[in-house]
Amino acid sequence: QVQLVESGGGLVQAGGSLRLSCAASGRTFSGYAMGWFRQAPGKEREFVAVIGWSGTITYYADSVKGRFTISRDNAKNTVYLQMNSLKPEDTAVYYCAADSSYTIIKSNGGGIDFWGQGTQVTVSS
């Protein structure tokens, strides 16, 4: 089973940057697509970004495109989310996820195999 642990959340001013990490345990990490989701208070879970098992295919939600970058280091069993030009509306709990299907993650998380516990990101205005 894959275990996911997020880190790197915190408080940042609007316009600032933050880098989230998701460390995975398990020998099959490189075989999974990895993604990031977020959920703000009172709102539904929202897809943010996904990266395929090879690290060459990525897809982003329109709301973060051009500002966020997802990457992975399979040798370290870690996926990252670099967040730049942060806005108050980016405030949410951010979750990483793993699934054998890139398209399942891209479709907003239905039936995803593994989830992390989340890390809080707060952007002040």
Backbone as CSV, one residue per row, in Angstrom:
resi,resn,N_x,N_y,N_z,CA_x,CA_y,CA_z,C_x,C_y,C_z
1,GLN,0.836,-1.178,0.000,0.000,0.000,0.000,0.884,1.245,0.000
2,VAL,0.424,2.290,-0.682,1.149,3.546,-0.763,0.671,4.471,0.349
3,GLN,1.614,5.035,1.091,1.321,6.029,2.117,1.836,7.385,1.647
4,LEU,1.013,8.422,1.793,1.350,9.751,1.325,1.335,10.737,2.485
5,VAL,2.373,11.556,2.581,2.474,12.561,3.637,2.842,13.892,3.022
6,GLU,1.948,14.883,3.153,2.199,16.220,2.624,2.950,17.070,3.640
7,SER,3.684,18.043,3.131,4.353,19.016,3.970,4.571,20.292,3.166
8,GLY,4.919,21.374,3.851,5.243,22.617,3.185,4.173,23.682,3.237
9,GLY,3.023,23.370,3.793,1.971,24.365,3.907,2.316,25.421,4.938
10,GLY,1.549,26.504,4.909,1.779,27.586,5.849,1.069,28.848,5.439
11,LEU,1.488,29.940,6.038,0.903,31.255,5.785,1.836,32.059,4.895
12,VAL,1.276,32.650,3.851,2.062,33.447,2.927,1.233,34.636,2.459
13,GLN,1.885,35.740,2.164,1.188,36.913,1.647,0.833,36.738,0.178
14,ALA,-0.219,37.415,-0.239,-0.592,37.404,-1.650,0.591,37.828,-2.514
15,GLY,0.787,37.102,-3.602,1.914,37.349,-4.478,3.142,36.535,-4.151
16,GLY,3.132,35.885,-3.012,4.258,35.085,-2.589,4.236,33.687,-3.165
17,SER,5.190,32.886,-2.726,5.353,31.529,-3.235,5.446,30.529,-2.098
18,LEU,5.097,29.306,-2.425,5.161,28.212,-1.472,5.382,26.929,-2.251
19,ARG,6.123,26.012,-1.667,6.371,24.727,-2.303,5.889,23.601,-1.407
20,LEU,4.949,22.830,-1.904,4.436,21.684,-1.188,5.153,20.422,-1.631
21,SER,5.324,19.507,-0.696,5.926,18.219,-0.995,4.993,17.113,-0.541
22,CYS,5.038,16.017,-1.238,4.284,14.829,-0.868,5.221,13.645,-0.963
23,ALA,5.563,13.097,0.181,6.463,11.953,0.240,5.658,10.665,0.273
24,ALA,6.028,9.741,-0.574,5.320,8.478,-0.689,6.204,7.320,-0.266
25,SER,5.608,6.385,0.415,6.276,5.132,0.725,5.651,4.023,-0.103
26,GLY,6.454,3.063,-0.452,5.973,1.986,-1.285,6.830,1.826,-2.527
27,ARG,6.992,0.621,-2.950,7.885,0.327,-4.065,7.284,0.623,-5.430
28,THR,5.987,0.876,-5.477,5.322,1.085,-6.753,5.065,2.545,-7.078
29,PHE,5.717,3.464,-6.367,5.486,4.881,-6.567,5.634,5.298,-8.025
30,SER,6.683,4.846,-8.672,6.951,5.276,-10.037,5.882,4.821,-11.019
31,GLY,5.081,3.853,-10.642,4.030,3.366,-11.510,2.716,4.110,-11.389
32,TYR,2.646,5.111,-10.520,1.416,5.852,-10.267,1.466,7.251,-10.841
33,ALA,0.330,7.685,-11.352,0.126,9.100,-11.579,-0.085,9.772,-10.225
34,MET,0.359,11.009,-10.102,0.252,11.744,-8.850,-0.457,13.060,-9.096
35,GLY,-1.271,13.467,-8.134,-2.010,14.704,-8.307,-2.144,15.487,-7.028
36,TRP,-2.597,16.715,-7.192,-2.905,17.601,-6.073,-4.335,18.086,-6.186
37,PHE,-5.011,18.114,-5.055,-6.354,18.653,-4.928,-6.370,19.658,-3.792
38,ARG,-7.420,20.448,-3.735,-7.562,21.370,-2.619,-9.029,21.526,-2.266
39,GLN,-9.282,21.903,-1.027,-10.634,22.139,-0.562,-10.645,23.333,0.372
40,ALA,-11.377,24.351,-0.021,-11.535,25.555,0.781,-12.751,25.401,1.685
41,PRO,-12.801,26.155,2.786,-13.955,26.068,3.688,-15.269,26.328,2.968
42,GLY,-16.223,25.434,3.161,-17.530,25.593,2.561,-17.611,25.265,1.086
43,LYS,-16.535,24.766,0.506,-16.526,24.451,-0.915,-16.170,22.995,-1.152
44,GLU,-16.482,22.536,-2.353,-16.174,21.167,-2.731,-14.694,21.010,-3.055
45,ARG,-14.238,19.771,-3.009,-12.882,19.465,-3.408,-12.652,19.859,-4.861
46,GLU,-11.495,20.419,-5.130,-11.165,20.933,-6.449,-9.865,20.317,-6.948
47,PHE,-9.887,19.856,-8.172,-8.673,19.376,-8.816,-7.719,20.539,-9.064
48,VAL,-6.430,20.295,-8.841,-5.417,21.327,-9.035,-4.452,20.957,-10.158
49,ALA,-3.812,19.791,-10.053,-2.794,19.413,-11.025,-2.560,17.912,-10.971
50,VAL,-2.044,17.367,-12.063,-1.717,15.948,-12.127,-0.460,15.765,-12.961
51,ILE,0.303,14.732,-12.638,1.497,14.395,-13.394,1.521,12.893,-13.605
52,GLY,1.843,12.474,-14.811,1.882,11.061,-15.140,3.075,10.352,-14.542
53,TRP,3.084,9.050,-14.665,4.133,8.245,-14.036,5.519,8.547,-14.565
54,SER,5.614,8.961,-15.820,6.911,9.262,-16.411,7.394,10.666,-16.068
55,GLY,6.496,11.529,-15.592,6.849,12.899,-15.283,6.808,13.844,-16.461
56,THR,6.459,13.357,-17.634,6.467,14.180,-18.834,5.101,14.755,-19.186
57,ILE,4.045,14.179,-18.667,2.694,14.647,-18.964,2.109,15.317,-17.730
58,THR,1.659,16.543,-17.892,1.035,17.283,-16.796,-0.233,17.964,-17.273
59,TYR,-1.115,18.264,-16.332,-2.350,18.968,-16.635,-2.734,19.780,-15.415
60,TYR,-3.241,20.998,-15.654,-3.559,21.914,-14.573,-4.977,22.443,-14.694
61,ALA,-5.567,22.730,-13.549,-6.824,23.458,-13.544,-6.592,24.861,-14.082
62,ASP,-7.595,25.408,-14.744,-7.459,26.745,-15.320,-7.129,27.794,-14.256
63,SER,-7.625,27.602,-13.058,-7.436,28.583,-12.003,-5.984,28.713,-11.548
64,VAL,-5.162,27.696,-11.811,-3.775,27.724,-11.365,-2.781,27.680,-12.511
65,LYS,-3.248,27.508,-13.711,-2.371,27.384,-14.870,-1.501,28.628,-15.017
66,GLY,-0.213,28.406,-15.204,0.729,29.502,-15.325,1.311,29.959,-14.008
67,ARG,0.712,29.548,-12.893,1.195,29.936,-11.571,1.759,28.759,-10.782
68,PHE,1.170,27.587,-10.964,1.581,26.395,-10.231,2.319,25.446,-11.167
69,THR,3.260,24.698,-10.606,3.989,23.698,-11.356,4.080,22.415,-10.545
70,ILE,3.657,21.318,-11.140,3.778,20.020,-10.494,4.990,19.302,-11.073
71,SER,5.716,18.603,-10.219,6.870,17.835,-10.650,7.026,16.629,-9.740
72,ARG,7.863,15.706,-10.153,8.090,14.528,-9.318,9.530,14.074,-9.438
73,ASP,9.999,13.440,-8.390,11.325,12.854,-8.340,11.127,11.412,-7.898
74,ASN,11.101,10.523,-8.850,10.816,9.131,-8.533,11.916,8.485,-7.689
75,ALA,13.140,8.959,-7.829,14.229,8.433,-7.017,14.024,8.742,-5.541
76,LYS,13.335,9.846,-5.249,13.050,10.244,-3.871,11.622,9.927,-3.451
77,ASN,10.853,9.325,-4.337,9.449,9.004,-4.054,8.675,10.232,-3.590
78,THR,8.864,11.329,-4.287,8.287,12.597,-3.866,7.694,13.347,-5.054
79,VAL,6.536,13.954,-4.832,5.926,14.841,-5.806,5.839,16.227,-5.184
80,TYR,5.987,17.261,-6.010,6.025,18.635,-5.535,4.956,19.474,-6.217
81,LEU,4.548,20.519,-5.537,3.697,21.534,-6.130,4.302,22.892,-5.811
82,GLN,4.911,23.500,-6.806,5.449,24.841,-6.663,4.341,25.837,-6.957
83,MET,4.026,26.684,-6.000,2.934,27.636,-6.121,3.501,29.047,-6.098
84,ASN,3.329,29.757,-7.186,3.800,31.124,-7.314,2.621,32.074,-7.501
85,SER,2.874,33.348,-7.282,1.842,34.380,-7.446,0.558,34.001,-6.725
86,LEU,0.688,33.612,-5.491,-0.458,33.117,-4.730,-1.488,34.208,-4.491
87,LYS,-2.741,33.791,-4.499,-3.876,34.673,-4.296,-4.657,34.221,-3.070
88,PRO,-5.402,35.122,-2.439,-6.222,34.709,-1.297,-7.163,33.556,-1.623
89,GLU,-7.664,33.491,-2.837,-8.558,32.418,-3.220,-7.868,31.064,-3.347
90,ASP,-6.544,31.039,-3.244,-5.813,29.780,-3.198,-5.830,29.152,-1.807
91,THR,-6.323,29.870,-0.828,-6.384,29.362,0.536,-7.242,28.106,0.593
92,ALA,-6.673,27.033,1.118,-7.366,25.754,1.166,-6.471,24.733,1.858
93,VAL,-7.051,23.591,2.151,-6.265,22.431,2.516,-5.892,21.712,1.229
94,TYR,-4.613,21.451,1.058,-4.118,20.801,-0.149,-3.805,19.342,0.138
95,TYR,-4.298,18.475,-0.730,-4.123,17.043,-0.592,-3.387,16.482,-1.802
96,CYS,-2.469,15.574,-1.566,-1.895,14.856,-2.684,-2.571,13.501,-2.813
97,ALA,-2.517,12.960,-4.010,-3.192,11.712,-4.305,-2.382,10.900,-5.287
98,ALA,-2.589,9.601,-5.253,-1.928,8.688,-6.168,-2.944,7.721,-6.746
99,ASP,-2.804,7.455,-8.021,-3.696,6.509,-8.678,-2.992,5.939,-9.894
100,SER,-3.348,4.729,-10.230,-2.766,4.107,-11.410,-3.242,4.755,-12.698
101,SER,-4.329,5.526,-12.613,-4.927,6.144,-13.786,-4.744,7.654,-13.766
102,TYR,-4.051,8.176,-14.742,-3.903,9.613,-14.927,-5.264,10.272,-15.133
103,THR,-6.125,9.629,-15.895,-7.410,10.230,-16.217,-8.350,10.274,-15.024
104,ILE,-8.245,9.335,-14.110,-9.074,9.364,-12.913,-8.744,10.589,-12.070
105,ILE,-7.471,10.895,-11.910,-7.078,12.082,-11.167,-7.537,13.339,-11.892
106,LYS,-7.335,13.382,-13.170,-7.721,14.532,-13.970,-9.220,14.793,-13.899
107,SER,-10.008,13.751,-13.720,-11.461,13.875,-13.687,-11.997,14.267,-12.316
108,ASN,-11.118,14.618,-11.398,-11.466,15.186,-10.102,-11.606,14.173,-8.968
109,GLY,-10.923,13.071,-9.076,-10.684,12.254,-7.905,-11.620,11.110,-7.600
110,GLY,-12.575,10.838,-8.442,-13.480,9.740,-8.187,-12.762,8.399,-8.199
111,GLY,-12.785,7.701,-7.077,-12.188,6.386,-6.984,-10.682,6.373,-6.872
112,ILE,-10.078,7.485,-6.492,-8.621,7.546,-6.352,-8.130,6.547,-5.311
113,ASP,-7.001,5.918,-5.605,-6.504,4.839,-4.762,-5.986,5.298,-3.405
114,PHE,-5.197,6.372,-3.381,-4.532,6.789,-2.146,-4.572,8.294,-1.975
115,TRP,-4.764,8.716,-0.726,-4.812,10.128,-0.358,-3.873,10.417,0.797
116,GLY,-3.303,11.621,0.785,-2.605,12.114,1.951,-3.570,12.772,2.914
117,GLN,-3.065,13.216,4.059,-3.900,13.818,5.089,-4.151,15.301,4.881
118,GLY,-3.384,15.943,4.040,-3.588,17.339,3.723,-2.662,18.273,4.474
119,THR,-2.417,19.425,3.876,-1.635,20.477,4.507,-2.296,21.821,4.219
120,GLN,-2.389,22.664,5.241,-3.097,23.933,5.129,-2.232,24.985,4.454
121,VAL,-2.817,25.658,3.474,-2.195,26.802,2.825,-3.106,28.001,3.028
122,THR,-2.577,29.057,3.616,-3.348,30.267,3.855,-2.638,31.444,3.209
123,VAL,-3.351,32.159,2.352,-2.792,33.302,1.638,-3.503,34.557,2.133
124,SER,-2.757,35.462,2.708,-3.326,36.689,3.237,-3.313,37.780,2.181
125,SER,-4.293,38.662,2.238,-4.406,39.750,1.280,-3.671,40.983,1.739
